[in-house]
Every structure is written in structure tokens, then in C-alpha cells.
Amino acid sequence: MNKFFLQTGIILTGLSVAIGAFGAHSFKAFLELNNQMNNYETAARYQMYGGLALILTGILTERFKNKFMSLAGQSFVLGTIIFAGALYLICGTGIKMFGAIAPIGGTGMICGWIFLFLGIQKEQ
């Protein structure tokens, strides 16, 4: 499972840089016109945080092998995709209703940190 978390984290962080650069250059006029630059930057930033959290989780699962570590990684994956994805959807479509989905992703990311704490606390 740690390989999946590592690879997913690396993909998310790499895409975060690429998506952030796209937003800052090619997509900037559209985002500014629609007053969405802040949402876009938040999405890219939290995508980076989620990716880094997954890389950390992947590394730590080598030392701490328990269900909480697996739950942490799964929570980070889903939370990051849902949170950042909802914000990207708002930016791309202008449909603000997607904002109601973002807190679900944020909760998933918070759960990831709680599970990571529990996974490290629980010795093998």
C-alpha cells in the first residue's frame, strides 16, 4: 500500500505545480474575470498539501504497519481529490454549488491527519 500512497502523492504534487502554473499564466485572465483566482490557488495549494501528506504516509507505513496508516492514506487521497476537485469545478464552471462538496474533502484530509497520528501511536 505504501507504494500506492507514494506514487499517488508524487502525481498529486507534480500536477499541483503544473495546474498552478497553468492557472497563473494560461488560465489567469479567465480566473480573474470570474473572480476565481483565490479558489484556484487554494485548490492547487491543498492539492500539494495532500500530495505531501501521502508521500509522508507512504514513507511512514514502512515503519508503522497497521490499519490506521492505511486509513490515513485513503483519507488523504479521497479528501484531496474531493476538496481540490470541488474548487477546480467551481473555477471552471462557475457553479458555486460545488462549494458544498469541498468541506467533505476537507474533513477527509483532517481525518487523514488523525489516522496518521493514531497509526504512529500504535506500535506494531
C-alpha positions, 0 to 999 in steps of 0.5 A, a space after each residue: 500500500 505504501 507504494 500506492 500512497 507514494 506514487 499517488 502523492 508524487 502525481 498529486 504534487 507534480 500536477 499541483 505545480 503544473 495546474 498552478 502554473 497553468 492557472 497563473 499564466 494560461 488560465 489567469 485572465 479567465 480566473 480573474 474575470 470570474 473572480 476565481 483566482 483565490 479558489 484556484 490557488 487554494 485548490 492547487 495549494 491543498 492539492 500539494 498539501 495532500 500530495 505531501 501528506 501521502 508521500 509522508 504516509 507512504 514513507 511512514 507505513 514502512 515503519 508503522 504497519 497497521 490499519 490506521 496508516 492505511 486509513 490515513 492514506 485513503 483519507 488523504 487521497 479521497 479528501 484531496 481529490 474531493 476538496 481540490 476537485 470541488 474548487 477546480 469545478 467551481 473555477 471552471 464552471 462557475 457553479 458555486 454549488 460545488 462549494 458544498 462538496 469541498 468541506 467533505 474533502 476537507 474533513 477527509 484530509 483532517 481525518 487523514 491527519 488523525 489516522 496518521 497520528 493514531 497509526 504512529 501511536 500504535 506500535 506494531 
